[in-house]
Amino acid sequence: MFIDPAESALIVIDLQERLAPAMSDFESCAKNAELLINGARELALDAIVTEQYPKGLGATLPRFREILPGDTPVIAKTGFSVFEEAAFRTVLSARPRKNLILCGIESHVCVLQSLFDALERGFRVFLAADAVTSRKTADRDLAIQAARAAGATVVSAEALLFMMLRDAKNPAFKAVSKLVK
């Protein structure tokens, strides 16, 4: 399966200062989210970042803000699904996209509800299973199962990058290959 970066967006959900410490195995999730963000930059893939109630939960962690392209929209929200926020829908509709790649926290709340809404709206949805987590590992695992059952493609962050590269002749191949080593 090929994912055309020109028809895709990476949705980075709620990787925030006060949420991260409570997450199960956050460091592994963060490492793979960084891989996706860096790979998206190499592939010229659009990214959109959301923050759940940033006044209470803080901003996106600096480690992610520092690697996002400067023009990446960061959208505050209170609804669990990213689609509940009008600003998100506006940014997303600014360019025609068929594919959404999701990563972030919490798997069983904001990520899963966003995934369900994206599928209902006709997007092809790809979940980076190793770039999501929840407070409880069981919640993450059940969310991944539910995503797969709903029709999302569930694979690793690395697999997603290579699905966008498609071929070692891709000009971004060397840069992406260095990221995964």
N, C-alpha and C positions, 0 to 999 in steps of 0.2 A: 504494500500500500504506500503510495506516495502522498506526501503532504506538500503542497505548493506554498512556500513561505509568502509569496505575494498575495495569497488568498487566505492568510492565517493571522492570528493574533495570539500572543502569549498572555494569559490572564494570571497575574500574581496576586493571590488573595490573602490579605491580612497577615503578612509576616511582620508582626508588630512587637514593639519593645516589651509590653507588659503581658502579651500572650505567650511569647516564645518560651520563657522559663518554665511554664506549666506543662509544656508539651512533652509527650513521650518520644524519646530518641530524636529530639529536635536537631541535633548536630548533623545527623545523617540526612534528614529532610533538607536542611539549610544548604548542605554541600551540593545536593542534587538540584536544588532550586538555583543556586549560583551557576551550576553547569548549564542549566537551561537558559538563564538570563544571558550569560556570556555567549553561548551558542546562538541564541536569538540575535544578538548584536552582530555576530559574524555573518549570519544569514540574512541580515537586514529585515528581520521579522519584527513587526510592531509589538510592543508590550503595553499593557494597561495594568496599573497597580491599584488595588483597593485597600482601604483602611476601615476597619469596623470601629465606629465610635472613637476616633483618635483622641478626643478630649480625655476619655477615661482609660483607653488602652494604649495610648502612645502612638508615635509615628512608625512608619516602616523602619526596620532596623538599619542602621548605617551601612552595614556590610552589603546590603542589597541596594540601597540608594546610591552608593558609590559606583556600582557597576552598571546601573541602568543608564541608557542614553538620556541626555539632558532634557529632551523633549517628551519624555514618558509622562503621560497623564497619571496623576495620583488622585484618586477619587474617594472622598469620605462617604461612608454609608452607615445606615443604622439597620436596614433590612439585611437579612441573612444572605439571600441571593444577591449577587451583583446586579441582576436585572431589576431589582426593586428600586434602584437609584437611577433617576432620569439622566443624570450627567453621564453615567456609564453607558446607557443606551445611546445617547447622543454621540459620544466618542466612538463607540463601536460602529454606528451606522455611517460615520463619516467616510468610510472606505468599504467597498464590497468585500466581504469575507465569507468564506464557507466553513472554515475550520477554526476551532478554539482549542488551545492547549492550556490545561489548567494545572496549577500547582498552588500550594499554600496550606493554610490552616483555618479552622479545624476541618478535617476530612469529612466528618459526619454531619456537620452543620453548614457552614458557609460554602465550602467547596461542593458538597453533594447537592445542596439546593440550587446552586448556580449551574451545576452540571445538568440537573433535571430541567431547569428553565431553558438552558441552551438547546437541549435536545428537542424540547417542545417547540422551540422557535425554528427548528429545521437545520441547526448547525451540525456539522460532524464534530464530535467532541472527543478529545484525546486527553486522558488523565495520566499524568506522570506519577505513577504509583509510589515511586521512591522519593518524590518531592512533595508529599503530603503527610500530615500526621495529625494526631488528636491527643488530648490529655491521656486517654486510655488506648492502648494498643488494640484492644478488641473493637473499639469504636472505629478506628482507622481500618481495620481488616473488614469489618462489616460494610463500611462505606465503599471500599474498593469492590467488594462483591456486588453491592447494589448498583454501582456505576456500570459494571460489566453487564449485569442483568438488564439494565435499562437501555443498553446499546452503545455505550461509550467504548472506545478502544483504550484498553488499559495496558500500558507498557512502561518501561523505564525512561528516565530523562535521556539517557544515551541513545536508546532505540529511537526516540522521537527525533533527535538531531540527525541520526543517520537516515531516517525516513524522509527528512527534508533534503538532505544532501543527494540521496538517490544514487550517486555515482562518484567514484574517486576522482573523476575529471572535473567535478564541481570546483569552482574557484575557491570556495570556502573550506574545502576538504582538509587541507593541511592545518589551518587554524583550528578547526573543530577537533581534528584528531589530537592536537596538542592539549586541548582542554580535557579530553577524556583519559589521558595518560596519568 
